């Protein structure tokens, strides 16, 4: 009985202590949960928001899109100026990470791929459909491969950018850092100052040479036509002379056969007429024979003069083209995959199908030390002038060597440096990458290169720019035909490339002309 009582008392005591213990444990669990949630919130980065630098903004030089943090940042010569959240491509339609530039702008664009979808304030970076534009932002990657920006942000940005502005799409966060290296272009102040006047002088000389060449061509054509018609004239005159001689001979026979004075008088009159006709035909034939000896020589001289004038026209046009391009920022791409160096400069010549044509007349082999070792992908940009010439930044979006070691491994041909370094301007750039140029690099783009170790669903699913004959700046006079380009076949897949990415490789578009 006592034991039963003790047991009952013990049970009551246990119940008495269990209730507060449970409450305590629940409170502790709730506190732990709150602490964990707070820690998680602290560890999770805040979603990106629109921001503007607290200073007067200059013209945007580059945009960097971070796929990881779904953010775009625009930079001028002094640093960042605008930031905004973005929505990049969803799984299977990923926005390609890589190097691009703005190649076309359309205030009120509608998609030709996705049911006429509205893409306001569109800034295209590939011709197969990748662009920056205004669109809905759900807070995560949700596009078909484009980079959506807030509608108002895209609208405010639209008029601030220009064709050729660099667009870097990075898998992670990336930002430009101040950078210097002996391999970076050091312009010559005197050459930069003299460049506008030199371009104007050479353009005038090219115009005069083109006019002279056209006149010489017309003179040569006239001389050739006259020479060609001379043979026919000689044959006709020889026929007329033969006929006149025959008439004179007949008149002589008629006179000899005349029996009466009246018949002799008529025959003598006919003979005089025949003799005069034969003499005139002979005079014309003799003169034509003299011309026949001089005309071919004159035609040959006119042809030689036209050929020389055409050569001078081409030479002065090439010089004028180079001088005009020297007024533009220059972009250089160095590929470890192809062991080549490529140069692009904007001609500002609009193309009827959209965009502007980029000069691509420099494409040369380049020496890269340890070519089998990864070099990474680095973008070096001349942000502004300084006492040393240009102030540069570096952006790395794919690891290999660091930026300094990457440039240490490269030897740029001296003739290329001599052509582009003395007049290098702010916004010029040098890109060093393991990647080949994408097949989307063409006559209406600067450089397009995608990182082969990152997903490219939104890029690969699009139809590549059609393989057609494309115009390339030829060095011809800028004004004569309105463009100054010649045509040659576009690219095929790059044979010698070891990176298997569905034929996305640039093929050289033209031979060098220097």
TORVOZA-585795 format. One line per field, with one value per residue (C-alpha): residue number from 1; x, y, z. Coordinates in pm, whole numbers, always signed. Example, Ala and Ser with C-alpha at 12.3 -4.5 7.8 and 13.67 -1.06 7.14 Angstrom:
2
i 1, 2
c1 +1230, +1367
c2 -450, -106
c3 +780, +714
end
This chain:
514
i 1, 2, 3, 4, 5, 6, 7, 8, 9, 10, 11, 12, 13, 14, 15, 16, 17, 18, 19, 20, 21, 22, 23, 24, 25, 26, 27, 28, 29, 30, 31, 32, 33, 34, 35, 36, 37, 38, 39, 40, 41, 42, 43, 44, 45, 46, 47, 48, 49, 50, 51, 52, 53, 54, 55, 56, 57, 58, 59, 60, 61, 62, 63, 64, 65, 66, 67, 68, 69, 70, 71, 72, 73, 74, 75, 76, 77, 78, 79, 80, 81, 82, 83, 84, 85, 86, 87, 88, 89, 90, 91, 92, 93, 94, 95, 96, 97, 98, 99, 100, 101, 102, 103, 104, 105, 106, 107, 108, 109, 110, 111, 112, 113, 114, 115, 116, 117, 118, 119, 120, 121, 122, 123, 124, 125, 126, 127, 128, 129, 130, 131, 132, 133, 134, 135, 136, 137, 138, 139, 140, 141, 142, 143, 144, 145, 146, 147, 148, 149, 150, 151, 152, 153, 154, 155, 156, 157, 158, 159, 160, 161, 162, 163, 164, 165, 166, 167, 168, 169, 170, 171, 172, 173, 174, 175, 176, 177, 178, 179, 180, 181, 182, 183, 184, 185, 186, 187, 188, 189, 190, 191, 192, 193, 194, 195, 196, 197, 198, 199, 200, 201, 202, 203, 204, 205, 206, 207, 208, 209, 210, 211, 212, 213, 214, 215, 216, 217, 218, 219, 220, 221, 222, 223, 224, 225, 226, 227, 228, 229, 230, 231, 232, 233, 234, 235, 236, 237, 238, 239, 240, 241, 242, 243, 244, 245, 246, 247, 248, 249, 250, 251, 252, 253, 254, 255, 256, 257, 258, 259, 260, 261, 262, 263, 264, 265, 266, 267, 268, 269, 270, 271, 272, 273, 274, 275, 276, 277, 278, 279, 280, 281, 282, 283, 284, 285, 286, 287, 288, 289, 290, 291, 292, 293, 294, 295, 296, 297, 298, 299, 300, 301, 302, 303, 304, 305, 306, 307, 308, 309, 310, 311, 312, 313, 314, 315, 316, 317, 318, 319, 320, 321, 322, 323, 324, 325, 326, 327, 328, 329, 330, 331, 332, 333, 334, 335, 336, 337, 338, 339, 340, 341, 342, 343, 344, 345, 346, 347, 348, 349, 350, 351, 352, 353, 354, 355, 356, 357, 358, 359, 360, 361, 362, 363, 364, 365, 366, 367, 368, 369, 370, 371, 372, 373, 374, 375, 376, 377, 378, 379, 380, 381, 382, 383, 384, 385, 386, 387, 388, 389, 390, 391, 392, 393, 394, 395, 396, 397, 398, 399, 400, 401, 402, 403, 404, 405, 406, 407, 408, 409, 410, 411, 412, 413, 414, 415, 416, 417, 418, 419, 420, 421, 422, 423, 424, 425, 426, 427, 428, 429, 430, 431, 432, 433, 434, 435, 436, 437, 438, 439, 440, 441, 442, 443, 444, 445, 446, 447, 448, 449, 450, 451, 452, 453, 454, 455, 456, 457, 458, 459, 460, 461, 462, 463, 464, 465, 466, 467, 468, 469, 470, 471, 472, 473, 474, 475, 476, 477, 478, 479, 480, 481, 482, 483, 484, 485, 486, 487, 488, 489, 490, 491, 492, 493, 494, 495, 496, 497, 498, 499, 500, 501, 502, 503, 504, 505, 506, 507, 508, 509, 510, 511, 512, 513, 514
c1 +0, +285, +463, +155, +129, +495, +458, +154, +337, +635, +412, +255, +599, +716, +410, +471, +830, +761, +533, +784, +1061, +861, +795, +1163, +1265, +1011, +1139, +1497, +1403, +1220, +1517, +1752, +1529, +1516, +1894, +1948, +1706, +1879, +2215, +2082, +1945, +2279, +2471, +2236, +2328, +2061, +1892, +2044, +1871, +1901, +2170, +2339, +2685, +2680, +2860, +2816, +2829, +3031, +2961, +2943, +3254, +3160, +2884, +2949, +2666, +2703, +2505, +2571, +2421, +2181, +2315, +2451, +2695, +2790, +3126, +3257, +3618, +3606, +3428, +3079, +2789, +2475, +2366, +2047, +1909, +1871, +1715, +1938, +1862, +1693, +1824, +1856, +1841, +2132, +2277, +2630, +2917, +3180, +3287, +3047, +2979, +2666, +2610, +2259, +2004, +1626, +1399, +1085, +1201, +977, +1121, +1127, +1192, +932, +583, +658, +744, +809, +1172, +1185, +1513, +1690, +2070, +2179, +2507, +2480, +2297, +2148, +1930, +2113, +2050, +2010, +1654, +1377, +1165, +997, +1229, +1092, +1405, +1582, +1706, +1398, +1474, +1531, +1895, +1876, +1962, +1644, +1680, +1414, +1196, +1269, +1638, +1666, +1488, +1715, +2021, +1929, +2052, +2368, +2538, +2692, +2756, +3073, +3034, +3191, +2954, +3113, +2895, +3065, +2959, +3061, +3104, +3370, +3484, +3755, +4073, +4348, +4623, +4951, +5183, +5451, +5248, +4959, +4945, +5130, +5012, +5234, +5092, +5218, +5070, +4735, +4730, +4826, +4582, +4274, +4467, +4645, +4314, +4170, +4473, +4483, +4108, +4148, +4440, +4239, +3950, +4176, +4341, +4000, +3895, +4218, +4176, +3820, +3930, +4221, +3989, +3751, +4040, +4173, +3827, +3788, +4130, +4049, +3719, +3890, +4157, +3894, +3693, +4003, +4036, +3678, +3740, +4048, +3858, +3584, +3830, +4023, +3695, +3605, +3952, +3927, +3585, +3710, +4011, +3783, +3558, +3865, +3987, +3640, +3637, +3977, +3844, +3532, +3743, +3969, +3670, +3493, +3459, +3284, +3374, +3054, +3132, +3489, +3367, +3130, +3400, +3654, +3402, +3335, +3709, +3773, +3504, +3641, +3995, +3888, +3696, +3992, +4227, +4001, +3970, +4346, +4397, +4152, +4312, +4662, +4550, +4379, +4695, +4893, +4636, +4655, +5019, +4973, +4639, +4745, +5045, +4824, +4572, +4848, +4981, +4630, +4585, +4915, +4819, +4483, +4652, +4897, +4615, +4416, +4717, +4758, +4386, +4409, +4722, +4586, +4250, +4421, +4624, +4312, +4125, +4403, +4417, +4044, +4044, +4322, +4060, +3864, +3933, +4095, +4002, +4242, +4154, +4428, +4317, +4522, +4295, +4384, +4720, +4605, +4559, +4253, +4183, +3846, +3765, +3426, +3394, +3057, +2925, +2563, +2464, +2115, +2030, +2114, +2418, +2748, +3040, +3362, +3700, +3878, +4184, +4437, +4450, +4793, +4962, +5074, +5334, +5207, +5459, +5352, +5061, +4926, +4882, +4554, +4573, +4222, +4000, +4101, +3975, +4214, +4047, +4193, +3960, +4110, +4423, +4687, +5046, +5178, +4942, +4647, +4504, +4405, +4185, +4165, +3863, +3906, +3606, +3773, +4069, +4396, +4700, +4646, +4617, +4985, +5118, +4875, +5022, +5375, +5322, +5221, +5441, +5243, +5403, +5592, +5432, +5090, +5204, +5347, +5013, +4778, +4965, +5078, +4720, +4548, +4261, +4050, +3798, +4064, +4097, +4302, +4128, +4330, +4146, +4175, +3867, +3845, +3623, +3264, +3110, +2891, +3194, +3140, +3151, +2879, +3022, +3323, +3426, +3201, +3364, +3189, +3334, +3325, +3322, +2992, +2640, +2526, +2174, +2029, +2310, +2339, +1966, +1958, +2025, +2371, +2403, +2364, +2676, +2684, +2930, +3008, +3151, +3480, +3647, +3893, +4080, +3892, +3792, +3523, +3294, +3290, +3057, +2911, +3077, +3427, +3402, +3472, +3287, +3429, +3291, +3201, +3325, +3303, +3381, +3739, +3943, +4241, +4035, +4025, +3724, +3407, +3133, +2899, +3078, +3076, +3418, +3510, +3679, +3914, +3712, +3983, +4355, +4572, +4648, +4958
c2 +0, +227, +129, +206, +545, +620, +524, +749, +1037, +983, +992, +1318, +1468, +1357, +1514, +1828, +1857, +1725, +2015, +2296, +2079, +2036, +2408, +2476, +2232, +2382, +2730, +2616, +2450, +2761, +2975, +2741, +2754, +3132, +3147, +2909, +3105, +3430, +3274, +3148, +3492, +3644, +3393, +3433, +3748, +4010, +4013, +4271, +4604, +4898, +5146, +5450, +5575, +5894, +6099, +6228, +5929, +5922, +5715, +5340, +5155, +4804, +4601, +4295, +4046, +3804, +3487, +3375, +3681, +3776, +4129, +4364, +4646, +4920, +5098, +5427, +5546, +5608, +5296, +5156, +5386, +5167, +4835, +4637, +4288, +4074, +3748, +3531, +3203, +2918, +2559, +2423, +2775, +2925, +3262, +3192, +3319, +3492, +3808, +4015, +4372, +4568, +4527, +4668, +4871, +4870, +5082, +4877, +4527, +4224, +3873, +3673, +3356, +3370, +3462, +3828, +3878, +4241, +4313, +4690, +4883, +4584, +4591, +4295, +4115, +3826, +3804, +3467, +3627, +3701, +4054, +4280, +4415, +4516, +4232, +4075, +3981, +3701, +3706, +3413, +3297, +3269, +3391, +3194, +3305, +3685, +3911, +4075, +4405, +4607, +4790, +5140, +5066, +4938, +5249, +5490, +5298, +5277, +5619, +5606, +5317, +5292, +5020, +4835, +4873, +4569, +4322, +4059, +3775, +3602, +3280, +3438, +3789, +3987, +4348, +4551, +4614, +4864, +4695, +4774, +4563, +4628, +4438, +4685, +4953, +5276, +5541, +5812, +6152, +6318, +6042, +6069, +6448, +6427, +6146, +6359, +6586, +6289, +6110, +6421, +6465, +6101, +6098, +6398, +6233, +5913, +6108, +6277, +5947, +5788, +6071, +6041, +5665, +5701, +5951, +5729, +5430, +5620, +5736, +5382, +5253, +5522, +5440, +5069, +5132, +5349, +5085, +4814, +5020, +5111, +4765, +4778, +5126, +5005, +4716, +4951, +5202, +4926, +4804, +5157, +5204, +4874, +4967, +5314, +5158, +4916, +5201, +5390, +5086, +5042, +5410, +5364, +5071, +5265, +5560, +5334, +5174, +5503, +5558, +5888, +6227, +6227, +5885, +5989, +6303, +6102, +5844, +6111, +6271, +5934, +5867, +6203, +6129, +5778, +5909, +6172, +5910, +5672, +5951, +6045, +5681, +5646, +5957, +5830, +5486, +5628, +5844, +5547, +5339, +5612, +5607, +5228, +5255, +5515, +5415, +5080, +5244, +5519, +5262, +5061, +5378, +5470, +5119, +5141, +5483, +5351, +5056, +5285, +5519, +5222, +5106, +5453, +5465, +5136, +5244, +5583, +5430, +5174, +5448, +5661, +5363, +5294, +5660, +5677, +5355, +5502, +5745, +5451, +5238, +4910, +4567, +4274, +3909, +3653, +3289, +3006, +2761, +2896, +3056, +3368, +3737, +3916, +4290, +4465, +4834, +4985, +5151, +5303, +5201, +5091, +4766, +4741, +4428, +4605, +4692, +4844, +4686, +4614, +4615, +4280, +4329, +4216, +3846, +3697, +3406, +3487, +3326, +3194, +3037, +2695, +2675, +2355, +2521, +2699, +3076, +3173, +3447, +3804, +4138, +4434, +4770, +5116, +5323, +5671, +5867, +5932, +6056, +5717, +5709, +5496, +5373, +5004, +4764, +4385, +4156, +3779, +3552, +3212, +3096, +2970, +3189, +3516, +3826, +3923, +3576, +3549, +3860, +3747, +3439, +3632, +3794, +4029, +4069, +4397, +4495, +4471, +4684, +4941, +4968, +4997, +5093, +5452, +5576, +5350, +5532, +5493, +5206, +5000, +4647, +4329, +3998, +3688, +3356, +2981, +2995, +3030, +3302, +3191, +3134, +3433, +3660, +3812, +4133, +4296, +4206, +4296, +3972, +3691, +3421, +3183, +2983, +2618, +2499, +2676, +2580, +2749, +2620, +2958, +3009, +2664, +2622, +2927, +2899, +3039, +3340, +3204, +3111, +3364, +3579, +3864, +4212, +4302, +4642, +4623, +4948, +5088, +5452, +5511, +5719, +5576, +5281, +5383, +5100, +5017, +4640, +4333, +4002, +3668, +3343, +3327, +3063, +2688, +2498, +2545, +2234, +2229, +2304, +2063, +2207, +2020, +2280, +2211, +2401, +2732, +2830, +3136, +3082, +3351, +3583, +3727, +3732, +4016, +4287, +4442
c3 +0, +91, -223, -430, -260, -315, -680, -719, -550, -774, -1082, -966, -908, -1249, -1413, -1212, -1344, -1698, -1803, -1740, -1889, -2208, -2221, -2167, -2436, -2677, -2601, -2655, -2984, -3100, -3004, -3188, -3494, -3483, -3442, -3735, -3950, -3861, -3940, -4272, -4352, -4261, -4478, -4775, -4974, -5008, -5348, -5584, -5612, -5848, -5751, -5895, -5805, -5592, -5858, -6210, -6444, -6763, -7073, -7000, -7120, -7011, -6852, -6637, -6583, -6292, -6354, -5995, -5828, -6112, -6132, -6398, -6326, -6572, -6552, -6685, -6676, -6299, -6175, -6143, -6228, -6245, -6093, -6131, -6080, -6390, -6494, -6713, -6890, -6710, -6703, -7055, -7197, -7007, -7095, -7225, -7015, -7224, -7406, -7616, -7728, -7818, -8193, -8243, -8049, -8093, -7874, -7944, -8034, -8072, -8074, -8396, -8192, -7915, -8037, -8105, -7737, -7644, -7562, -7507, -7515, -7667, -7694, -7903, -7832, -8084, -8416, -8318, -8054, -7725, -7596, -7295, -7272, -7036, -6901, -6598, -6311, -6088, -5871, -6034, -6376, -6596, -6951, -7272, -7279, -7289, -6997, -6869, -6684, -6502, -6753, -6622, -6583, -6942, -7066, -6877, -6992, -7361, -7473, -7263, -7446, -7791, -8048, -7947, -7570, -7404, -7238, -7013, -6886, -6595, -6423, -6090, -5957, -6145, -6141, -6315, -6114, -6191, -6393, -6567, -6781, -7046, -7308, -7290, -7561, -7490, -7736, -7877, -7781, -8100, -8318, -8140, -8181, -8550, -8633, -8722, -8962, -9114, -9170, -9337, -9564, -9668, -9730, -9961, -10142, -10176, -10323, -10576, -10664, -10712, -10945, -11144, -11166, -11295, -11562, -11666, -11683, -11911, -12133, -12160, -12248, -12517, -12664, -12660, -12839, -13099, -13160, -13192, -13442, -13645, -13796, -13919, -14062, -14246, -14398, -14512, -14661, -14836, -14985, -15100, -15253, -15437, -15571, -15681, -15855, -16033, -16148, -16276, -16466, -16620, -16719, -16887, -17090, -17184, -17302, -17506, -17675, -17762, -18139, -18165, -18027, -17823, -17673, -17598, -17419, -17198, -17125, -17031, -16793, -16624, -16598, -16429, -16171, -16111, -16079, -15824, -15626, -15627, -15516, -15224, -15117, -15133, -14919, -14654, -14653, -14615, -14322, -14157, -14196, -14019, -13734, -13728, -13635, -13360, -13202, -13052, -12889, -12748, -12626, -12457, -12291, -12173, -12032, -11843, -11709, -11592, -11421, -11242, -11138, -11004, -10800, -10653, -10581, -10388, -10201, -10099, -10006, -9784, -9618, -9572, -9428, -9178, -9082, -9025, -8823, -8609, -8475, -8329, -8018, -8115, -7979, -7987, -7920, -7854, -7858, -7714, -7897, -8244, -8163, -8343, -8280, -8421, -8442, -8468, -8517, -8588, -8929, -8827, -9168, -9121, -9288, -9444, -9241, -8915, -8709, -8816, -9000, -8811, -8982, -8957, -9174, -8913, -8828, -8758, -8580, -8227, -8003, -7667, -7433, -7298, -7543, -7384, -7044, -6960, -6972, -6854, -6997, -6916, -7050, -7034, -7103, -7150, -6931, -6975, -7062, -6798, -6781, -6891, -7189, -7087, -6758, -6780, -6586, -6591, -6554, -6518, -6576, -6623, -6419, -6559, -6521, -6340, -6557, -6531, -6611, -6902, -7064, -6977, -7196, -7508, -7772, -7997, -8344, -8370, -8701, -8538, -8244, -8485, -8662, -8366, -8048, -8135, -8173, -7915, -7747, -7434, -7472, -7652, -7520, -7527, -7458, -7379, -7367, -7394, -7616, -7993, -8132, -8164, -8502, -8418, -8464, -8808, -9008, -8794, -8453, -8251, -8069, -7950, -7738, -7499, -7210, -7315, -6950, -6878, -6992, -7314, -7366, -7460, -7711, -7865, -7923, -8149, -8519, -8601, -8824, -9182, -9376, -9657, -9846, -9611, -9670, -9507, -9505, -9792, -9766, -10063, -10057, -9793, -10010, -10360, -10326, -9994, -9801, -9923, -9875, -10080, -10051, -9956, -9815, -9448, -9203, -9156, -8839, -8725, -8805, -8572, -8262, -7973, -7788, -7894, -7884, -8177, -8451, -8271, -8401, -8599, -8935, -9073, -9295, -9518, -9591, -9467, -9718, -9569
end
